[in-house]
Amino acid sequence: MEQGQAVRKVLFYRDFCKRCGLCSAFCPQKIILRDVEGYPYAVDFSKCIGCRSCELHCPDFAICVEEEG
């Protein structure tokens, strides 16, 4: 990882999620997949560019993108 590059993680709140799939549809890096129940999860945080598209398109506020560093 380059110096100064932020480490990101995407948090999913299953209690709020209605499994609409908007987060995975709008992720430009395609790192958000859905499990067998339809809930989202991130497969590779290192590819997250921090655009927050998933967070901004979620109608239920079930996603939070956090940066560290």
PDB file of N, H, CA, C and O in Angstrom:
ATOM      1  N   MET A   1       0.844  -1.180   0.000  1.00  0.00           N
ATOM      2  CA  MET A   1       0.000   0.000   0.000  1.00  0.00           C
ATOM      3  C   MET A   1       0.886   1.240   0.000  1.00  0.00           C
ATOM      4  O   MET A   1       1.903   1.279   0.693  1.00  0.00           O
ATOM      5  N   GLU A   2       0.505   2.248  -0.772  1.00  0.00           N
ATOM      6  H   GLU A   2      -0.321   2.217  -1.334  1.00  0.00           H
ATOM      7  CA  GLU A   2       1.272   3.482  -0.865  1.00  0.00           C
ATOM      8  C   GLU A   2       1.102   4.314   0.401  1.00  0.00           C
ATOM      9  O   GLU A   2       0.073   4.246   1.072  1.00  0.00           O
ATOM     10  N   GLN A   3       2.116   5.088   0.711  1.00  0.00           N
ATOM     11  H   GLN A   3       2.953   5.143   0.166  1.00  0.00           H
ATOM     12  CA  GLN A   3       2.053   5.953   1.871  1.00  0.00           C
ATOM     13  C   GLN A   3       0.946   6.983   1.688  1.00  0.00           C
ATOM     14  O   GLN A   3       0.823   7.581   0.620  1.00  0.00           O
ATOM     15  N   GLY A   4       0.140   7.190   2.727  1.00  0.00           N
ATOM     16  H   GLY A   4       0.240   6.704   3.595  1.00  0.00           H
ATOM     17  CA  GLY A   4      -0.940   8.160   2.670  1.00  0.00           C
ATOM     18  C   GLY A   4      -2.251   7.601   2.145  1.00  0.00           C
ATOM     19  O   GLY A   4      -3.284   8.267   2.218  1.00  0.00           O
ATOM     20  N   GLN A   5      -2.218   6.386   1.617  1.00  0.00           N
ATOM     21  H   GLN A   5      -1.379   5.845   1.558  1.00  0.00           H
ATOM     22  CA  GLN A   5      -3.446   5.778   1.107  1.00  0.00           C
ATOM     23  C   GLN A   5      -4.289   5.305   2.289  1.00  0.00           C
ATOM     24  O   GLN A   5      -3.782   4.629   3.184  1.00  0.00           O
ATOM     25  N   ALA A   6      -5.557   5.654   2.296  1.00  0.00           N
ATOM     26  H   ALA A   6      -5.969   6.204   1.569  1.00  0.00           H
ATOM     27  CA  ALA A   6      -6.440   5.300   3.399  1.00  0.00           C
ATOM     28  C   ALA A   6      -6.851   3.835   3.315  1.00  0.00           C
ATOM     29  O   ALA A   6      -7.019   3.273   2.233  1.00  0.00           O
ATOM     30  N   VAL A   7      -7.006   3.246   4.476  1.00  0.00           N
ATOM     31  H   VAL A   7      -6.869   3.703   5.355  1.00  0.00           H
ATOM     32  CA  VAL A   7      -7.555   1.896   4.563  1.00  0.00           C
ATOM     33  C   VAL A   7      -9.051   2.054   4.770  1.00  0.00           C
ATOM     34  O   VAL A   7      -9.490   2.772   5.668  1.00  0.00           O
ATOM     35  N   ARG A   8      -9.831   1.378   3.934  1.00  0.00           N
ATOM     36  H   ARG A   8      -9.474   0.794   3.205  1.00  0.00           H
ATOM     37  CA  ARG A   8     -11.281   1.520   4.016  1.00  0.00           C
ATOM     38  C   ARG A   8     -11.923   0.201   4.387  1.00  0.00           C
ATOM     39  O   ARG A   8     -11.416  -0.875   4.071  1.00  0.00           O
ATOM     40  N   LYS A   9     -13.050   0.313   5.066  1.00  0.00           N
ATOM     41  H   LYS A   9     -13.462   1.187   5.323  1.00  0.00           H
ATOM     42  CA  LYS A   9     -13.870  -0.867   5.278  1.00  0.00           C
ATOM     43  C   LYS A   9     -15.328  -0.460   5.110  1.00  0.00           C
ATOM     44  O   LYS A   9     -15.717   0.670   5.406  1.00  0.00           O
ATOM     45  N   VAL A  10     -16.106  -1.393   4.637  1.00  0.00           N
ATOM     46  H   VAL A  10     -15.789  -2.311   4.396  1.00  0.00           H
ATOM     47  CA  VAL A  10     -17.522  -1.150   4.388  1.00  0.00           C
ATOM     48  C   VAL A  10     -18.306  -1.954   5.410  1.00  0.00           C
ATOM     49  O   VAL A  10     -18.176  -3.176   5.488  1.00  0.00           O
ATOM     50  N   LEU A  11     -19.118  -1.262   6.190  1.00  0.00           N
ATOM     51  H   LEU A  11     -19.224  -0.269   6.127  1.00  0.00           H
ATOM     52  CA  LEU A  11     -19.930  -1.915   7.214  1.00  0.00           C
ATOM     53  C   LEU A  11     -21.359  -2.050   6.715  1.00  0.00           C
ATOM     54  O   LEU A  11     -21.935  -1.099   6.187  1.00  0.00           O
ATOM     55  N   PHE A  12     -21.921  -3.229   6.887  1.00  0.00           N
ATOM     56  H   PHE A  12     -21.453  -4.001   7.316  1.00  0.00           H
ATOM     57  CA  PHE A  12     -23.300  -3.491   6.478  1.00  0.00           C
ATOM     58  C   PHE A  12     -24.135  -3.787   7.722  1.00  0.00           C
ATOM     59  O   PHE A  12     -23.754  -4.617   8.547  1.00  0.00           O
ATOM     60  N   TYR A  13     -25.260  -3.113   7.853  1.00  0.00           N
ATOM     61  H   TYR A  13     -25.569  -2.439   7.182  1.00  0.00           H
ATOM     62  CA  TYR A  13     -26.157  -3.309   8.985  1.00  0.00           C
ATOM     63  C   TYR A  13     -27.358  -4.127   8.521  1.00  0.00           C
ATOM     64  O   TYR A  13     -28.313  -3.592   7.958  1.00  0.00           O
ATOM     65  N   ARG A  14     -27.291  -5.438   8.771  1.00  0.00           N
ATOM     66  H   ARG A  14     -26.516  -5.872   9.229  1.00  0.00           H
ATOM     67  CA  ARG A  14     -28.320  -6.359   8.283  1.00  0.00           C
ATOM     68  C   ARG A  14     -29.707  -6.034   8.826  1.00  0.00           C
ATOM     69  O   ARG A  14     -30.706  -6.292   8.155  1.00  0.00           O
ATOM     70  N   ASP A  15     -29.784  -5.470  10.034  1.00  0.00           N
ATOM     71  H   ASP A  15     -28.973  -5.260  10.579  1.00  0.00           H
ATOM     72  CA  ASP A  15     -31.093  -5.144  10.612  1.00  0.00           C
ATOM     73  C   ASP A  15     -31.829  -4.078   9.805  1.00  0.00           C
ATOM     74  O   ASP A  15     -33.059  -4.028   9.817  1.00  0.00           O
ATOM     75  N   PHE A  16     -31.082  -3.229   9.108  1.00  0.00           N
ATOM     76  H   PHE A  16     -30.082  -3.270   9.098  1.00  0.00           H
ATOM     77  CA  PHE A  16     -31.692  -2.167   8.303  1.00  0.00           C
ATOM     78  C   PHE A  16     -31.856  -2.554   6.839  1.00  0.00           C
ATOM     79  O   PHE A  16     -32.691  -1.985   6.135  1.00  0.00           O
ATOM     80  N   CYS A  17     -31.070  -3.513   6.381  1.00  0.00           N
ATOM     81  H   CYS A  17     -30.392  -3.975   6.952  1.00  0.00           H
ATOM     82  CA  CYS A  17     -31.020  -3.877   4.963  1.00  0.00           C
ATOM     83  C   CYS A  17     -32.285  -4.607   4.519  1.00  0.00           C
ATOM     84  O   CYS A  17     -32.741  -5.548   5.169  1.00  0.00           O
ATOM     85  N   LYS A  18     -32.845  -4.145   3.387  1.00  0.00           N
ATOM     86  H   LYS A  18     -32.474  -3.380   2.860  1.00  0.00           H
ATOM     87  CA  LYS A  18     -34.011  -4.842   2.830  1.00  0.00           C
ATOM     88  C   LYS A  18     -33.625  -5.670   1.598  1.00  0.00           C
ATOM     89  O   LYS A  18     -34.493  -6.172   0.883  1.00  0.00           O
ATOM     90  N   ARG A  19     -32.302  -5.808   1.356  1.00  0.00           N
ATOM     91  H   ARG A  19     -31.597  -5.401   1.937  1.00  0.00           H
ATOM     92  CA  ARG A  19     -31.756  -6.654   0.293  1.00  0.00           C
ATOM     93  C   ARG A  19     -32.178  -6.208  -1.108  1.00  0.00           C
ATOM     94  O   ARG A  19     -32.486  -7.041  -1.960  1.00  0.00           O
ATOM     95  N   CYS A  20     -32.192  -4.915  -1.340  1.00  0.00           N
ATOM     96  H   CYS A  20     -31.942  -4.238  -0.648  1.00  0.00           H
ATOM     97  CA  CYS A  20     -32.616  -4.388  -2.644  1.00  0.00           C
ATOM     98  C   CYS A  20     -31.539  -4.541  -3.721  1.00  0.00           C
ATOM     99  O   CYS A  20     -31.860  -4.609  -4.908  1.00  0.00           O
ATOM    100  N   GLY A  21     -30.256  -4.595  -3.316  1.00  0.00           N
ATOM    101  H   GLY A  21     -29.996  -4.540  -2.352  1.00  0.00           H
ATOM    102  CA  GLY A  21     -29.171  -4.774  -4.271  1.00  0.00           C
ATOM    103  C   GLY A  21     -28.614  -3.498  -4.874  1.00  0.00           C
ATOM    104  O   GLY A  21     -27.740  -3.562  -5.738  1.00  0.00           O
ATOM    105  N   LEU A  22     -29.097  -2.335  -4.438  1.00  0.00           N
ATOM    106  H   LEU A  22     -29.807  -2.283  -3.736  1.00  0.00           H
ATOM    107  CA  LEU A  22     -28.597  -1.075  -4.997  1.00  0.00           C
ATOM    108  C   LEU A  22     -27.116  -0.863  -4.698  1.00  0.00           C
ATOM    109  O   LEU A  22     -26.387  -0.325  -5.532  1.00  0.00           O
ATOM    110  N   CYS A  23     -26.673  -1.274  -3.534  1.00  0.00           N
ATOM    111  H   CYS A  23     -27.265  -1.711  -2.857  1.00  0.00           H
ATOM    112  CA  CYS A  23     -25.261  -1.084  -3.176  1.00  0.00           C
ATOM    113  C   CYS A  23     -24.341  -1.827  -4.136  1.00  0.00           C
ATOM    114  O   CYS A  23     -23.346  -1.270  -4.600  1.00  0.00           O
ATOM    115  N   SER A  24     -24.664  -3.063  -4.432  1.00  0.00           N
ATOM    116  H   SER A  24     -25.473  -3.515  -4.055  1.00  0.00           H
ATOM    117  CA  SER A  24     -23.819  -3.834  -5.349  1.00  0.00           C
ATOM    118  C   SER A  24     -23.949  -3.334  -6.783  1.00  0.00           C
ATOM    119  O   SER A  24     -22.987  -3.393  -7.549  1.00  0.00           O
ATOM    120  N   ALA A  25     -25.118  -2.848  -7.148  1.00  0.00           N
ATOM    121  H   ALA A  25     -25.900  -2.800  -6.526  1.00  0.00           H
ATOM    122  CA  ALA A  25     -25.329  -2.341  -8.508  1.00  0.00           C
ATOM    123  C   ALA A  25     -24.539  -1.059  -8.768  1.00  0.00           C
ATOM    124  O   ALA A  25     -24.061  -0.848  -9.883  1.00  0.00           O
ATOM    125  N   PHE A  26     -24.395  -0.204  -7.760  1.00  0.00           N
ATOM    126  H   PHE A  26     -24.782  -0.375  -6.854  1.00  0.00           H
ATOM    127  CA  PHE A  26     -23.731   1.082  -7.944  1.00  0.00           C
ATOM    128  C   PHE A  26     -22.250   1.085  -7.584  1.00  0.00           C
ATOM    129  O   PHE A  26     -21.579   2.094  -7.799  1.00  0.00           O
ATOM    130  N   CYS A  27     -21.722  -0.002  -7.046  1.00  0.00           N
ATOM    131  H   CYS A  27     -22.267  -0.821  -6.871  1.00  0.00           H
ATOM    132  CA  CYS A  27     -20.295  -0.049  -6.705  1.00  0.00           C
ATOM    133  C   CYS A  27     -19.467  -0.103  -7.989  1.00  0.00           C
ATOM    134  O   CYS A  27     -19.555  -1.081  -8.731  1.00  0.00           O
ATOM    135  N   PRO A  28     -18.661   0.936  -8.268  1.00  0.00           N
ATOM    136  CA  PRO A  28     -17.886   0.946  -9.513  1.00  0.00           C
ATOM    137  C   PRO A  28     -16.776  -0.110  -9.537  1.00  0.00           C
ATOM    138  O   PRO A  28     -16.335  -0.518 -10.611  1.00  0.00           O
ATOM    139  N   GLN A  29     -16.330  -0.546  -8.377  1.00  0.00           N
ATOM    140  H   GLN A  29     -16.688  -0.214  -7.505  1.00  0.00           H
ATOM    141  CA  GLN A  29     -15.270  -1.550  -8.295  1.00  0.00           C
ATOM    142  C   GLN A  29     -15.823  -2.976  -8.233  1.00  0.00           C
ATOM    143  O   GLN A  29     -15.061  -3.941  -8.300  1.00  0.00           O
ATOM    144  N   LYS A  30     -17.125  -3.107  -8.105  1.00  0.00           N
ATOM    145  H   LYS A  30     -17.744  -2.323  -8.050  1.00  0.00           H
ATOM    146  CA  LYS A  30     -17.800  -4.420  -8.042  1.00  0.00           C
ATOM    147  C   LYS A  30     -17.249  -5.308  -6.927  1.00  0.00           C
ATOM    148  O   LYS A  30     -17.033  -6.503  -7.125  1.00  0.00           O
ATOM    149  N   ILE A  31     -17.024  -4.706  -5.744  1.00  0.00           N
ATOM    150  H   ILE A  31     -17.200  -3.735  -5.584  1.00  0.00           H
ATOM    151  CA  ILE A  31     -16.534  -5.490  -4.611  1.00  0.00           C
ATOM    152  C   ILE A  31     -17.658  -5.926  -3.680  1.00  0.00           C
ATOM    153  O   ILE A  31     -17.417  -6.665  -2.725  1.00  0.00           O
ATOM    154  N   ILE A  32     -18.878  -5.480  -3.944  1.00  0.00           N
ATOM    155  H   ILE A  32     -19.074  -4.880  -4.719  1.00  0.00           H
ATOM    156  CA  ILE A  32     -20.005  -5.859  -3.096  1.00  0.00           C
ATOM    157  C   ILE A  32     -20.794  -6.967  -3.778  1.00  0.00           C
ATOM    158  O   ILE A  32     -21.348  -6.792  -4.863  1.00  0.00           O
ATOM    159  N   LEU A  33     -20.827  -8.101  -3.114  1.00  0.00           N
ATOM    160  H   LEU A  33     -20.377  -8.244  -2.232  1.00  0.00           H
ATOM    161  CA  LEU A  33     -21.590  -9.246  -3.594  1.00  0.00           C
ATOM    162  C   LEU A  33     -22.741  -9.494  -2.630  1.00  0.00           C
ATOM    163  O   LEU A  33     -22.870  -8.811  -1.614  1.00  0.00           O
ATOM    164  N   ARG A  34     -23.576 -10.476  -2.954  1.00  0.00           N
ATOM    165  H   ARG A  34     -23.471 -11.031  -3.779  1.00  0.00           H
ATOM    166  CA  ARG A  34     -24.710 -10.804  -2.086  1.00  0.00           C
ATOM    167  C   ARG A  34     -24.645 -12.279  -1.702  1.00  0.00           C
ATOM    168  O   ARG A  34     -24.326 -13.136  -2.526  1.00  0.00           O
ATOM    169  N   ASP A  35     -24.956 -12.560  -0.430  1.00  0.00           N
ATOM    170  H   ASP A  35     -25.215 -11.863   0.239  1.00  0.00           H
ATOM    171  CA  ASP A  35     -24.920 -13.946   0.036  1.00  0.00           C
ATOM    172  C   ASP A  35     -26.189 -14.684  -0.401  1.00  0.00           C
ATOM    173  O   ASP A  35     -27.023 -14.118  -1.108  1.00  0.00           O
ATOM    174  N   VAL A  36     -26.333 -15.926   0.012  1.00  0.00           N
ATOM    175  H   VAL A  36     -25.655 -16.385   0.586  1.00  0.00           H
ATOM    176  CA  VAL A  36     -27.471 -16.741  -0.431  1.00  0.00           C
ATOM    177  C   VAL A  36     -28.815 -16.181   0.032  1.00  0.00           C
ATOM    178  O   VAL A  36     -29.848 -16.475  -0.569  1.00  0.00           O
ATOM    179  N   GLU A  37     -28.808 -15.382   1.091  1.00  0.00           N
ATOM    180  H   GLU A  37     -27.968 -15.143   1.580  1.00  0.00           H
ATOM    181  CA  GLU A  37     -30.031 -14.747   1.581  1.00  0.00           C
ATOM    182  C   GLU A  37     -30.271 -13.382   0.939  1.00  0.00           C
ATOM    183  O   GLU A  37     -31.303 -12.754   1.176  1.00  0.00           O
ATOM    184  N   GLY A  38     -29.319 -12.924   0.128  1.00  0.00           N
ATOM    185  H   GLY A  38     -28.480 -13.434  -0.064  1.00  0.00           H
ATOM    186  CA  GLY A  38     -29.455 -11.645  -0.545  1.00  0.00           C
ATOM    187  C   GLY A  38     -28.819 -10.469   0.165  1.00  0.00           C
ATOM    188  O   GLY A  38     -28.907  -9.338  -0.314  1.00  0.00           O
ATOM    189  N   TYR A  39     -28.178 -10.714   1.303  1.00  0.00           N
ATOM    190  H   TYR A  39     -28.107 -11.632   1.692  1.00  0.00           H
ATOM    191  CA  TYR A  39     -27.524  -9.636   2.041  1.00  0.00           C
ATOM    192  C   TYR A  39     -26.159  -9.324   1.422  1.00  0.00           C
ATOM    193  O   TYR A  39     -25.454 -10.235   0.986  1.00  0.00           O
ATOM    194  N   PRO A  40     -25.786  -8.048   1.382  1.00  0.00           N
ATOM    195  CA  PRO A  40     -24.506  -7.661   0.780  1.00  0.00           C
ATOM    196  C   PRO A  40     -23.313  -7.933   1.694  1.00  0.00           C
ATOM    197  O   PRO A  40     -23.431  -7.960   2.919  1.00  0.00           O
ATOM    198  N   TYR A  41     -22.171  -8.130   1.061  1.00  0.00           N
ATOM    199  H   TYR A  41     -22.074  -8.108   0.066  1.00  0.00           H
ATOM    200  CA  TYR A  41     -20.898  -8.223   1.771  1.00  0.00           C
ATOM    201  C   TYR A  41     -19.795  -7.789   0.804  1.00  0.00           C
ATOM    202  O   TYR A  41     -19.940  -7.910  -0.412  1.00  0.00           O
ATOM    203  N   ALA A  42     -18.701  -7.287   1.355  1.00  0.00           N
ATOM    204  H   ALA A  42     -18.583  -7.188   2.343  1.00  0.00           H
ATOM    205  CA  ALA A  42     -17.581  -6.820   0.527  1.00  0.00           C
ATOM    206  C   ALA A  42     -16.534  -7.921   0.419  1.00  0.00           C
ATOM    207  O   ALA A  42     -16.213  -8.585   1.405  1.00  0.00           O
ATOM    208  N   VAL A  43     -16.003  -8.109  -0.791  1.00  0.00           N
ATOM    209  H   VAL A  43     -16.264  -7.570  -1.592  1.00  0.00           H
ATOM    210  CA  VAL A  43     -15.041  -9.188  -1.005  1.00  0.00           C
ATOM    211  C   VAL A  43     -13.581  -8.742  -0.940  1.00  0.00           C
ATOM    212  O   VAL A  43     -12.715  -9.558  -0.625  1.00  0.00           O
ATOM    213  N   ASP A  44     -13.285  -7.490  -1.225  1.00  0.00           N
ATOM    214  H   ASP A  44     -13.989  -6.828  -1.481  1.00  0.00           H
ATOM    215  CA  ASP A  44     -11.886  -7.045  -1.239  1.00  0.00           C
ATOM    216  C   ASP A  44     -11.815  -5.555  -0.911  1.00  0.00           C
ATOM    217  O   ASP A  44     -11.926  -4.705  -1.794  1.00  0.00           O
ATOM    218  N   PHE A  45     -11.628  -5.255   0.376  1.00  0.00           N
ATOM    219  H   PHE A  45     -11.538  -5.946   1.093  1.00  0.00           H
ATOM    220  CA  PHE A  45     -11.585  -3.857   0.805  1.00  0.00           C
ATOM    221  C   PHE A  45     -10.457  -3.077   0.144  1.00  0.00           C
ATOM    222  O   PHE A  45     -10.565  -1.860  -0.007  1.00  0.00           O
ATOM    223  N   SER A  46      -9.390  -3.736  -0.250  1.00  0.00           N
ATOM    224  H   SER A  46      -9.302  -4.724  -0.128  1.00  0.00           H
ATOM    225  CA  SER A  46      -8.257  -3.028  -0.850  1.00  0.00           C
ATOM    226  C   SER A  46      -8.618  -2.399  -2.193  1.00  0.00           C
ATOM    227  O   SER A  46      -7.933  -1.482  -2.646  1.00  0.00           O
ATOM    228  N   LYS A  47      -9.671  -2.872  -2.827  1.00  0.00           N
ATOM    229  H   LYS A  47     -10.228  -3.617  -2.459  1.00  0.00           H
ATOM    230  CA  LYS A  47     -10.103  -2.306  -4.110  1.00  0.00           C
ATOM    231  C   LYS A  47     -11.119  -1.176  -3.947  1.00  0.00           C
ATOM    232  O   LYS A  47     -11.473  -0.518  -4.926  1.00  0.00           O
ATOM    233  N   CYS A  48     -11.587  -0.947  -2.724  1.00  0.00           N
ATOM    234  H   CYS A  48     -11.299  -1.481  -1.929  1.00  0.00           H
ATOM    235  CA  CYS A  48     -12.551   0.130  -2.466  1.00  0.00           C
ATOM    236  C   CYS A  48     -11.860   1.474  -2.686  1.00  0.00           C
ATOM    237  O   CYS A  48     -10.792   1.725  -2.129  1.00  0.00           O
ATOM    238  N   ILE A  49     -12.472   2.338  -3.500  1.00  0.00           N
ATOM    239  H   ILE A  49     -13.340   2.134  -3.953  1.00  0.00           H
ATOM    240  CA  ILE A  49     -11.892   3.649  -3.794  1.00  0.00           C
ATOM    241  C   ILE A  49     -12.469   4.750  -2.903  1.00  0.00           C
ATOM    242  O   ILE A  49     -12.078   5.911  -3.016  1.00  0.00           O
ATOM    243  N   GLY A  50     -13.391   4.386  -2.026  1.00  0.00           N
ATOM    244  H   GLY A  50     -13.709   3.442  -1.934  1.00  0.00           H
ATOM    245  CA  GLY A  50     -13.941   5.345  -1.073  1.00  0.00           C
ATOM    246  C   GLY A  50     -14.930   6.330  -1.658  1.00  0.00           C
ATOM    247  O   GLY A  50     -15.130   7.406  -1.095  1.00  0.00           O
ATOM    248  N   CYS A  51     -15.553   5.989  -2.773  1.00  0.00           N
ATOM    249  H   CYS A  51     -15.390   5.115  -3.230  1.00  0.00           H
ATOM    250  CA  CYS A  51     -16.489   6.919  -3.424  1.00  0.00           C
ATOM    251  C   CYS A  51     -17.808   7.050  -2.669  1.00  0.00           C
ATOM    252  O   CYS A  51     -18.542   8.019  -2.863  1.00  0.00           O
ATOM    253  N   ARG A  52     -18.107   6.086  -1.817  1.00  0.00           N
ATOM    254  H   ARG A  52     -17.511   5.299  -1.660  1.00  0.00           H
ATOM    255  CA  ARG A  52     -19.331   6.054  -1.012  1.00  0.00           C
ATOM    256  C   ARG A  52     -20.609   5.923  -1.846  1.00  0.00           C
ATOM    257  O   ARG A  52     -21.701   6.222  -1.363  1.00  0.00           O
ATOM    258  N   SER A  53     -20.474   5.484  -3.079  1.00  0.00           N
ATOM    259  H   SER A  53     -19.587   5.242  -3.472  1.00  0.00           H
ATOM    260  CA  SER A  53     -21.648   5.303  -3.928  1.00  0.00           C
ATOM    261  C   SER A  53     -22.625   4.315  -3.300  1.00  0.00           C
ATOM    262  O   SER A  53     -23.837   4.526  -3.342  1.00  0.00           O
ATOM    263  N   CYS A  54     -22.106   3.246  -2.724  1.00  0.00           N
ATOM    264  H   CYS A  54     -21.121   3.074  -2.690  1.00  0.00           H
ATOM    265  CA  CYS A  54     -22.968   2.256  -2.071  1.00  0.00           C
ATOM    266  C   CYS A  54     -23.731   2.888  -0.910  1.00  0.00           C
ATOM    267  O   CYS A  54     -24.931   2.669  -0.750  1.00  0.00           O
ATOM    268  N   GLU A  55     -23.025   3.666  -0.110  1.00  0.00           N
ATOM    269  H   GLU A  55     -22.050   3.843  -0.240  1.00  0.00           H
ATOM    270  CA  GLU A  55     -23.612   4.317   1.059  1.00  0.00           C
ATOM    271  C   GLU A  55     -24.666   5.348   0.643  1.00  0.00           C
ATOM    272  O   GLU A  55     -25.733   5.427   1.252  1.00  0.00           O
ATOM    273  N   LEU A  56     -24.371   6.130  -0.384  1.00  0.00           N
ATOM    274  H   LEU A  56     -23.504   6.066  -0.879  1.00  0.00           H
ATOM    275  CA  LEU A  56     -25.281   7.186  -0.825  1.00  0.00           C
ATOM    276  C   LEU A  56     -26.538   6.661  -1.508  1.00  0.00           C
ATOM    277  O   LEU A  56     -27.587   7.303  -1.453  1.00  0.00           O
ATOM    278  N   HIS A  57     -26.444   5.500  -2.152  1.00  0.00           N
ATOM    279  H   HIS A  57     -25.592   4.978  -2.197  1.00  0.00           H
ATOM    280  CA  HIS A  57     -27.605   4.944  -2.848  1.00  0.00           C
ATOM    281  C   HIS A  57     -28.469   4.046  -1.972  1.00  0.00           C
ATOM    282  O   HIS A  57     -29.565   3.660  -2.380  1.00  0.00           O
ATOM    283  N   CYS A  58     -28.000   3.711  -0.788  1.00  0.00           N
ATOM    284  H   CYS A  58     -27.110   4.024  -0.457  1.00  0.00           H
ATOM    285  CA  CYS A  58     -28.767   2.834   0.096  1.00  0.00           C
ATOM    286  C   CYS A  58     -29.950   3.599   0.690  1.00  0.00           C
ATOM    287  O   CYS A  58     -29.750   4.557   1.437  1.00  0.00           O
ATOM    288  N   PRO A  59     -31.187   3.186   0.366  1.00  0.00           N
ATOM    289  CA  PRO A  59     -32.358   3.901   0.866  1.00  0.00           C
ATOM    290  C   PRO A  59     -32.631   3.661   2.350  1.00  0.00           C
ATOM    291  O   PRO A  59     -33.444   4.361   2.954  1.00  0.00           O
ATOM    292  N   ASP A  60     -31.958   2.678   2.934  1.00  0.00           N
ATOM    293  H   ASP A  60     -31.298   2.109   2.443  1.00  0.00           H
ATOM    294  CA  ASP A  60     -32.228   2.307   4.325  1.00  0.00           C
ATOM    295  C   ASP A  60     -31.087   2.630   5.282  1.00  0.00           C
ATOM    296  O   ASP A  60     -31.126   2.233   6.446  1.00  0.00           O
ATOM    297  N   PHE A  61     -30.067   3.350   4.800  1.00  0.00           N
ATOM    298  H   PHE A  61     -30.035   3.672   3.854  1.00  0.00           H
ATOM    299  CA  PHE A  61     -28.912   3.734   5.628  1.00  0.00           C
ATOM    300  C   PHE A  61     -28.274   2.506   6.283  1.00  0.00           C
ATOM    301  O   PHE A  61     -27.883   2.544   7.450  1.00  0.00           O
ATOM    302  N   ALA A  62     -28.176   1.418   5.516  1.00  0.00           N
ATOM    303  H   ALA A  62     -28.494   1.387   4.568  1.00  0.00           H
ATOM    304  CA  ALA A  62     -27.662   0.151   6.033  1.00  0.00           C
ATOM    305  C   ALA A  62     -26.181  -0.048   5.737  1.00  0.00           C
ATOM    306  O   ALA A  62     -25.637  -1.117   6.013  1.00  0.00           O
ATOM    307  N   ILE A  63     -25.517   0.970   5.176  1.00  0.00           N
ATOM    308  H   ILE A  63     -25.960   1.839   4.952  1.00  0.00           H
ATOM    309  CA  ILE A  63     -24.104   0.857   4.807  1.00  0.00           C
ATOM    310  C   ILE A  63     -23.339   2.072   5.316  1.00  0.00           C
ATOM    311  O   ILE A  63     -23.828   3.201   5.276  1.00  0.00           O
ATOM    312  N   CYS A  64     -22.138   1.813   5.792  1.00  0.00           N
ATOM    313  H   CYS A  64     -21.741   0.896   5.824  1.00  0.00           H
ATOM    314  CA  CYS A  64     -21.253   2.889   6.228  1.00  0.00           C
ATOM    315  C   CYS A  64     -19.845   2.581   5.722  1.00  0.00           C
ATOM    316  O   CYS A  64     -19.319   1.495   5.963  1.00  0.00           O
ATOM    317  N   VAL A  65     -19.242   3.530   5.026  1.00  0.00           N
ATOM    318  H   VAL A  65     -19.670   4.412   4.830  1.00  0.00           H
ATOM    319  CA  VAL A  65     -17.866   3.378   4.557  1.00  0.00           C
ATOM    320  C   VAL A  65     -16.975   4.148   5.524  1.00  0.00           C
ATOM    321  O   VAL A  65     -17.144   5.353   5.712  1.00  0.00           O
ATOM    322  N   GLU A  66     -16.032   3.448   6.130  1.00  0.00           N
ATOM    323  H   GLU A  66     -15.895   2.470   5.977  1.00  0.00           H
ATOM    324  CA  GLU A  66     -15.120   4.064   7.094  1.00  0.00           C
ATOM    325  C   GLU A  66     -13.711   4.091   6.534  1.00  0.00           C
ATOM    326  O   GLU A  66     -13.286   3.170   5.835  1.00  0.00           O
ATOM    327  N   GLU A  67     -12.987   5.165   6.852  1.00  0.00           N
ATOM    328  H   GLU A  67     -13.331   5.912   7.420  1.00  0.00           H
ATOM    329  CA  GLU A  67     -11.587   5.287   6.445  1.00  0.00           C
ATOM    330  C   GLU A  67     -10.720   5.384   7.684  1.00  0.00           C
ATOM    331  O   GLU A  67     -11.066   6.045   8.662  1.00  0.00           O
ATOM    332  N   GLU A  68      -9.587   4.709   7.616  1.00  0.00           N
ATOM    333  H   GLU A  68      -9.306   4.171   6.821  1.00  0.00           H
ATOM    334  CA  GLU A  68      -8.599   4.766   8.696  1.00  0.00           C
ATOM    335  C   GLU A  68      -7.259   5.118   8.079  1.00  0.00           C
ATOM    336  O   GLU A  68      -6.870   4.543   7.063  1.00  0.00           O
ATOM    337  N   GLY A  69      -6.557   6.052   8.683  1.00  0.00           N
ATOM    338  H   GLY A  69      -6.874   6.519   9.509  1.00  0.00           H
ATOM    339  CA  GLY A  69      -5.221   6.391   8.183  1.00  0.00           C
ATOM    340  C   GLY A  69      -5.258   7.538   7.336  1.00  0.00           C
ATOM    341  O   GLY A  69      -4.220   7.963   6.828  1.00  0.00           O
TER     342      GLY A  69
END
